[in-house]
């Protein structure tokens, strides 16, 4: 069982920055592929960014590419989402997700592929 706890959400102005963190309770965090999703009111949950066990070549959705960066620190059992140049359209609840994988360099971007989810953290961007 893996528990995920997100933090770092809040209110930001357009053009501003926030950094989300996700702490995982897993003895072997390095064996987890990690991902960030978000869900805006009245919309479906959507993929934001994914990172493999190795952390190499992370994947970002086109809507956030160049503005958001996913990273991980296996020593701290944590994954991060650095969000710059925020836009009102980024307003959503952001969820951290995890899954075990034996593959060192593979990432997953479909919500159905993730077994473990955090409770979400609200990000609100004002114009």
N, C-alpha and C positions, 0 to 999 in steps of 0.2 A: 504494500500500500504506500502511496506517495501523497503527501499533503503539500499543497501549494498555497502560499500566502503572498498576495500582491500588495504593493505599497507605492506611494509616490504620486498618486493621482491628485487632482485638485482643479483649481480655476486658473486659467492663464489667458492672457490677451493674445489676439492674433499677432503672429510674428514672434511670439515668445517660445519658451522651451520648458519642457518637463522631462524628468527621468523616472521611468517606472522600474521597479525592482520586483523580482519574484524569488522568494526563498523556498527551496524544496526540502522536505524532510525525507531524504533518501540516503541510505548508506553509500550507495554507488551512483551518485549524481552523474558521474561521467558516462554512465551507460544509458542516459536519458537523452532523447531528442526533444527539443523544446520549441515552443511556438507562442506567438502572441496573436490573439484574435480580438475583434471588437464588435460591439453591437450598439447601434444607434437606435433611438426610440422609433418604433414602427418599422424597423428594417431587420433583415436577417443578419445573423452573425457572419462576419467576413474575416478572411485571412489578412493579417498585417505583415508578419515576418516570421521566419523559421530559421533555426540554427541546428546543425548536426552535432553529434558528440564531439567531433574534432573542432568545431567552431570555424572551420574554414569555409569560405564562400557562402555566407548566409544569403537567404532569399528574402526579398522584400516585395510587397505588392506594388504595382505600378503607381497606385495612388499616393504612396508614401516614399517612393524611391527618391533618394537624394535629400530627404528631410529626416527620415527616421533611420536609426541604426540599432540592430539587435546584436547583443554580445553576451558572453557567458564567462563566469569565473568558477571553474570546477572546485577550486580550493574553498570557495565560500558557498557552494551549493546554490548558486544564484544565476539568474539570467536577467538581463536588463533591456530596456527599450529607451534609447535616447531619442527624444522627439524635439526637433527644431523647426523653426518656421511654421509654427502651428497655425491651422486654419479653423474657422468655425465648423467646417465639415468634418473635422477630426473629433468633434464632440461625440462621446460614446462611453460605454462601459468597456474597459479593456480587461481581457482574460488571459491568464497564463495557462498553458497546457503542456502536458508531458506524456511521453510514452517510452517504454523500454524498446531498445533495438540493439541487435548484435552488430549492426552495420555502423562503422565508424564515421563515414562521410555522407551518409544519407540523411535527408530531411524530408519532412512530410508537411503538406499544406492543406490537407482536408480535415475538417473538424472531426469527422467520423473516425479518423485514424488515431485520435488521441484518447487515452483512457482516463487521464487524470486532469482535473480542472481546478483552478482557484475560484474564489468567490467573486472576483472582479473588483476593479477600482474605477471610480468615475473620473473622467477627464472632461472638463467643460472649457471650451474656448470661446471667448467673447470677441465680438468684432469691434 
